[in-house]
């Protein structure tokens, strides 16, 4: 697979959004879990551009605006017309007192607090603030951020945010921006496919950034959501292909799965997948990265990277040749679903 190969998010938009096979997610550049310098962030973004990445995703949440500003500095250097850009709405960043700062998982952040707002006014204010921080006239894709139960803390809260999006005018704001050509595509960036399926039942969305919910360890989305995406020509930006780390590190002590320590049954399953990979002289991490691209709805994969070396490693893994027999062996041993499309067309 070549990183520079581009596929449009879908074919329905008046202005198609071509996405390179590998994109870049900027959450780590917002000082996720640890501080990195502006110079390190710039070098990481430059490395992504150097290996052929032309799609960059960011959000107000990532470092309370820091990732957007760092992304903007890189775009100024790359040239806005050479890249595709997505950012998100749903979190307004408001000035506050030091004790009110809400950094979530980010460190060394600006003095801001987060207010969730999916109303018409909230969408418009968020998008305007993002454009100012990034320093661009527009984004190509605008995503509703974190309306899933995983992020909101409960199904009840997720339902409330979805109602706010539609009853409060947020969806209308998104469609107005798309109809006016301010953005080319709209969608959502979430950690659960179920809410994406619900959103598709309520509105006309072009694509979704789905994190960690279609991987070597989780193919439940094949039941109904991904077939619906094929039917509706909805593209998937696939984040979290390593399920928070275990598909990159393997079943080591302390391996993380979906943001927590991996339970024993997951560790055992990963060990079995590793054994099949080893039999085909293929690193687990390479198989995990390439597997997701086998599905026709998955248009790009955005693995996490917080350094230039990690970017170059991901690029090399994506271009590594993987025997098609590896996928059939995984299916035969019940380690991936037999109906899971795989690279090369084998299942």
MIKEPA-417858 format. One line per 10 residues: number of its first residue (from 1); their letters; for each residue x, y, z of C-alpha. Coordinates in nm, 4 decimals, padded with zeros to 6 digits. Example, Ala and Ser with C-alpha at 12.3 -4.5 7.8 and 13.67 -1.06 7.14 Angstrom:
// MIKEPA-417858
1 = as = 01.2300,-00.4500,00.7800  01.3670,-00.1060,00.7140 $
This chain:
// MIKEPA-417858
1 = xxxxxxxxxx = 00.0000,00.0000,00.0000  00.1241,00.3471,-00.0846  00.0633,00.6320,00.1564  00.0218,00.8888,-00.1185  -00.2644,00.6984,-00.2855  -00.5821,00.9024,-00.2462  -00.9461,00.8005,-00.2195  -01.2365,01.0430,-00.1809  -01.4310,01.0305,00.1443  -01.7328,00.9641,-00.0750 $
11 = xxxxxxxxxx = -01.8501,01.0330,-00.4276  -02.1627,01.2321,-00.3365  -02.0170,01.5685,-00.2407  -01.9925,01.8505,-00.4935  -01.6320,01.9013,-00.3827  -01.4720,01.5583,-00.3217  -01.2247,01.5278,-00.0345  -00.9307,01.3085,-00.1441  -00.7736,01.1337,00.1549  -00.4289,00.9774,00.1485 $
21 = xxxxxxxxxx = -00.4160,00.6127,00.2568  -00.2531,00.7217,00.5821  -00.3603,01.0404,00.7553  -00.2286,01.2153,01.0630  -00.4227,01.2665,01.3857  -00.2928,01.5553,01.5935  -00.4166,01.4584,01.9430  -00.0619,01.3701,02.0603  00.0529,01.7164,01.9500  -00.1828,01.8692,02.2042 $
31 = xxxxxxxxxx = 00.0423,01.7254,02.4780  -00.1606,01.4099,02.5276  -00.0345,01.2552,02.8530  00.3033,01.4289,02.8189  00.4445,01.7626,02.7104  00.6164,01.7976,02.3766  00.7789,02.1129,02.2477  00.6680,02.3219,01.9527  00.9847,02.2099,01.7746  00.9051,01.8406,01.8305 $
41 = xxxxxxxxxx = 00.5498,01.8935,01.7086  00.6733,02.0750,01.3975  00.9218,01.7977,01.3215  00.6493,01.5334,01.3592  00.4132,01.7145,01.1245  00.6965,01.7696,00.8743  00.7813,01.3991,00.8847  00.4185,01.3154,00.8066  00.4231,01.5492,00.5091  00.7598,01.4110,00.3944 $
51 = xxxxxxxxxx = 00.6303,01.0510,00.3802  00.3311,01.1552,00.1721  00.0551,01.2263,00.4233  -00.1800,01.4953,00.2957  -00.4744,01.4544,00.5341  -00.4525,01.6063,00.8826  -00.7157,01.5848,01.1557  -00.7347,01.8087,01.4612  -00.9847,01.9349,01.7207  -01.0304,02.2059,01.9852 $
61 = xxxxxxxxxx = -01.0102,01.9413,02.2585  -00.6533,01.8429,02.1730  -00.4524,02.0463,02.4195  -00.7345,02.3032,02.4488  -00.6428,02.4504,02.1133  -00.2696,02.3810,02.1187  -00.2867,02.1071,01.8532  -00.4905,02.3285,01.6215  -00.2344,02.6081,01.6529  00.0561,02.3705,01.5900 $
71 = xxxxxxxxxx = -00.1260,02.2217,01.2928  -00.1863,02.5702,01.1563  00.1822,02.6563,01.1738  00.2617,02.3469,00.9673  -00.0128,02.4162,00.7133  00.1265,02.7634,00.6583  00.4531,02.5993,00.5608  00.3024,02.3174,00.3541  00.0502,02.5354,00.1695  -00.3207,02.5104,00.2456 $
81 = xxxxxxxxxx = -00.4117,02.3959,-00.1048  -00.1803,02.0919,-00.0790  -00.3555,01.9227,00.2142  -00.6979,01.8127,00.3380  -00.8007,01.9277,00.6850  -01.0636,01.8205,00.9349  -01.1502,01.9705,01.2695  -01.4392,01.9250,01.5083  -01.7240,02.0976,01.6878  -01.8909,02.0265,02.0207 $
91 = xxxxxxxxxx = -01.6430,02.1737,02.2666  -01.6198,02.5492,02.3133  -01.2995,02.6751,02.4768  -01.3725,02.9594,02.7185  -01.1349,03.1796,02.9170  -01.1361,03.0892,03.2841  -00.9587,03.1066,03.6178  -00.6629,02.8703,03.6712  -00.8621,02.6352,03.8948  -01.1326,02.6001,03.6272 $
101 = xxxxxxxxxx = -00.9078,02.4656,03.3512  -01.0403,02.1357,03.2121  -00.7428,01.9666,03.0429  -00.8906,01.6140,03.0325  -00.5924,01.3924,02.9343  -00.3713,01.6793,02.8160  -00.0900,01.8545,03.0018  00.0555,02.2053,02.9862  -00.2563,02.3514,02.8258  -00.3796,02.7100,02.7774 $
111 = xxxxxxxxxx = -00.5973,02.8601,03.0501  -00.9300,02.7463,02.9083  -01.2291,02.5454,03.0204  -01.4436,02.3216,02.8030  -01.8169,02.3710,02.7552  -02.0024,02.1140,02.5459  -02.2324,02.2835,02.2965  -02.3960,02.1163,01.9953  -02.6456,02.3942,01.9185  -02.6526,02.6099,01.6061 $
121 = xxxxxxxxxx = -02.4664,02.8893,01.7835  -02.2236,02.6437,01.9381  -02.1317,02.4924,01.6007  -02.0793,02.8302,01.4382  -01.8756,02.9686,01.7290  -01.6618,02.6562,01.7493  -01.5885,02.6515,01.3769  -01.4978,03.0209,01.3726  -01.2661,02.9789,01.6722  -01.0987,02.6768,01.5102 $
131 = xxxxxxxxxx = -01.0377,02.8653,01.1869  -00.8758,03.1454,01.3841  -00.6519,02.9102,01.5819  -00.5477,02.7153,01.2722  -00.5182,03.0271,01.0605  -00.7212,02.9022,00.7646  -01.0292,03.0217,00.5798  -01.1997,02.6856,00.5986  -01.1747,02.3177,00.6832  -01.2508,02.0444,00.4316 $
141 = xxxxxxxxxx = -01.4327,01.8187,00.6796  -01.6195,01.9286,00.9925  -01.6938,01.6585,01.2474  -01.9303,01.6434,01.5455  -01.7031,01.5424,01.8315  -01.7745,01.2834,02.1004  -02.1518,01.2421,02.1108  -02.1040,00.8723,02.1912  -02.1819,00.7109,02.5271  -01.8130,00.6231,02.5686 $
151 = xxxxxxxxxx = -01.7180,00.9908,02.5718  -02.0274,01.1325,02.7408  -02.0281,00.8805,03.0247  -02.3655,00.7184,02.9651  -02.6159,00.6323,02.6965  -02.8535,00.8849,02.8498  -02.6011,01.1658,02.8080  -02.5213,01.0545,02.4543  -02.8909,01.0628,02.3659  -02.9182,01.4124,02.5127 $
161 = xxxxxxxxxx = -02.6278,01.5417,02.3031  -02.7696,01.3893,01.9858  -03.1049,01.5553,02.0592  -02.9257,01.8858,02.1149  -02.7483,01.8479,01.7819  -03.0755,01.8111,01.5939  -03.3282,01.9994,01.8091  -03.0841,02.2794,01.8940  -02.9877,02.3505,01.5361  -02.6345,02.2110,01.5298 $
171 = xxxxxxxxxx = -02.7078,01.9792,01.2397  -02.8698,02.2676,01.0527  -02.5519,02.4713,01.1028  -02.3410,02.1892,00.9617  -02.5602,02.1503,00.6539  -02.5635,02.5263,00.5970  -02.1835,02.5313,00.6052  -02.1695,02.2413,00.3601  -02.4359,02.3864,00.1294  -02.2513,02.7191,00.1231 $
181 = xxxxxxxxxx = -01.9238,02.5467,00.0318  -01.7573,02.6502,00.3577  -01.6796,02.2819,00.4167  -01.6901,01.9958,00.1689  -01.8121,01.7248,00.4043  -01.9696,01.6762,00.7467  -01.9660,01.3835,00.9853  -01.8789,01.2819,01.3393  -01.5658,01.1787,01.5258  -01.6536,00.9220,01.7944 $
191 = xxxxxxxxxx = -01.5472,00.6057,01.9754  -01.8580,00.3964,01.9006  -02.0121,00.2870,01.5723  -02.3612,00.2641,01.7221  -02.4038,00.6406,01.7460  -02.2794,00.6758,01.3875  -02.5524,00.4383,01.2751  -02.8059,00.6432,01.4689  -02.6821,00.9666,01.3123  -02.7204,00.8137,00.9662 $
201 = xxxxxxxxxx = -03.0843,00.7486,01.0516  -03.1359,01.1147,01.1405  -02.9375,01.3084,00.8826  -02.7217,01.3152,00.5731  -02.3585,01.2663,00.6740  -02.0626,01.2166,00.4429  -01.8303,01.0222,00.6692  -01.7207,00.9346,01.0208  -01.3960,00.9260,01.2103  -01.4330,00.6011,01.4037 $
211 = xxxxxxxxxx = -01.1707,00.5325,01.6701  -01.0864,00.1806,01.7838  -01.4101,00.0162,01.6760  -01.2991,-00.1680,01.3647  -00.9728,-00.3487,01.4275  -00.8154,-00.6932,01.4370  -00.9824,-00.7288,01.7772  -01.3227,-00.5727,01.7065  -01.5311,-00.6308,01.3952  -01.8787,-00.5934,01.5430 $
221 = xxxxxxxxxx = -01.9379,-00.2966,01.3096  -01.9695,-00.5503,01.0275  -02.3107,-00.6540,01.1634  -02.4992,-00.3499,01.0361  -02.3047,-00.0234,01.0401  -02.0340,-00.0855,00.7805  -02.2769,-00.2463,00.5325  -02.4927,00.0659,00.5744  -02.1892,00.2819,00.4980  -02.1338,00.0902,00.1746 $
231 = xxxxxxxxxx = -02.5010,00.1298,00.0804  -02.5067,00.5022,00.1611  -02.1583,00.5811,00.0213  -02.0310,00.6990,00.3580  -01.6553,00.6991,00.4138  -01.4737,00.5944,00.7298  -01.1629,00.7643,00.8656  -01.0243,00.4875,01.0839  -00.8563,00.5991,01.4044  -00.7182,00.3828,01.6832 $
241 = xxxxxxxxxx = -00.6167,00.0810,01.4687  -00.4069,-00.0493,01.7590  -00.6928,-00.0453,02.0161  -00.5014,00.1946,02.2449  -00.1731,00.0100,02.2062  -00.2010,-00.3663,02.2449  -00.2003,-00.4288,01.8691  00.1235,-00.2317,01.8494  00.3001,-00.3638,02.1574  00.1634,-00.7157,02.1608 $
251 = xxxxxxxxxx = 00.0440,-00.8969,02.4707  00.3066,-00.7575,02.7056  00.2595,-00.6828,03.0736  00.0638,-00.3609,03.1122  -00.0588,-00.3609,02.7506  -00.3468,-00.1193,02.6962  -00.6773,-00.2065,02.5317  -00.9421,00.0633,02.4802  -00.7696,00.3057,02.7200  -00.7341,00.0535,03.0065 $
261 = xxxxxxxxxx = -00.5224,-00.2455,03.1043  -00.6020,-00.5333,02.8706  -00.8081,-00.8125,03.0308  -00.6771,-01.1680,03.0167  -00.9092,-01.2846,02.7369  -00.7846,-01.0008,02.5150  -00.4226,-01.0769,02.6003  -00.4821,-01.4404,02.5059  -00.6464,-01.3476,02.1769  -00.3592,-01.1157,02.0881 $
271 = xxxxxxxxxx = -00.1079,-01.3912,02.1641  -00.2897,-01.6162,01.9172  -00.2934,-01.3429,01.6515  00.0773,-01.2807,01.7139  00.1494,-01.6492,01.6564  -00.0203,-01.6412,01.3148  00.1661,-01.3237,01.2248  00.4954,-01.4781,01.3296  00.4274,-01.7817,01.1104  00.4061,-01.5424,00.8167 $
281 = xxxxxxxxxx = 00.7078,-01.3344,00.9225  00.4842,-01.0308,00.9732  00.4893,-00.7934,01.2705  00.1573,-00.7742,01.4536  00.1594,-00.3962,01.4272  00.1854,-00.4126,01.0463  -00.1054,-00.6542,01.0231  -00.3153,-00.4341,01.2523  -00.2416,-00.1225,01.0490  -00.3165,-00.2780,00.7113 $
291 = xxxxxxxxxx = -00.6141,-00.4956,00.8076  -00.8534,-00.2039,00.8517  -00.7867,-00.0775,00.4991  -00.9320,-00.3949,00.3552  -01.2861,-00.2697,00.4094  -01.4151,-00.0622,00.1163  -01.5664,00.2026,00.3455  -01.2334,00.2721,00.5181  -01.0731,00.5512,00.3174  -00.7759,00.6329,00.5406 $
301 = xxxxxxxxxx = -00.6145,00.5150,00.8627  -00.4747,00.7595,01.1184  -00.2451,00.5828,01.3648  -00.1185,00.7845,01.6567  00.2282,00.9377,01.6351  00.3978,01.1807,01.8695  00.7399,01.1903,01.7052  00.8952,01.1992,01.3619  01.0387,00.8501,01.4154  00.6935,00.7098,01.4920 $
311 = xxxxxxxxxx = 00.5577,00.8652,01.1729  00.8327,00.7081,00.9646  00.7804,00.3722,01.1363  00.4074,00.3792,01.0598  00.4809,00.4663,00.6980  00.7187,00.1724,00.6618  00.4683,-00.0653,00.8232  00.1958,00.0442,00.5859  00.4121,-00.0322,00.2840  00.5319,-00.3706,00.4099 $
321 = xxxxxxxxxx = 00.4207,-00.6680,00.1983  00.1894,-00.9026,00.3909  00.1120,-01.2524,00.2585  -00.2563,-01.2907,00.1762  -00.2439,-01.6317,00.3473  -00.2043,-01.4528,00.6814  -00.5591,-01.3201,00.6561  -00.7082,-01.6564,00.5591  -00.5240,-01.8240,00.8483  -00.6602,-01.5669,01.0930 $
331 = xxxxxxxxxx = -01.0110,-01.6355,00.9634  -00.9646,-02.0138,00.9749  -00.8565,-01.9937,01.3396  -01.1537,-01.7738,01.4275  -00.9362,-01.4724,01.5038  -01.1065,-01.2448,01.2509  -01.4583,-01.2757,01.1166  -01.4908,-01.4748,00.7952  -01.6916,-01.1894,00.6415  -01.4220,-00.9292,00.7153 $
341 = xxxxxxx = -01.2852,-00.7856,00.3895  -00.9057,-00.7958,00.3923  -00.6254,-00.6405,00.1855  -00.5953,-00.8230,-00.1429  -00.9589,-00.9300,-00.1334  -00.9017,-01.2377,00.0832  -01.1099,-01.3162,00.3924 $
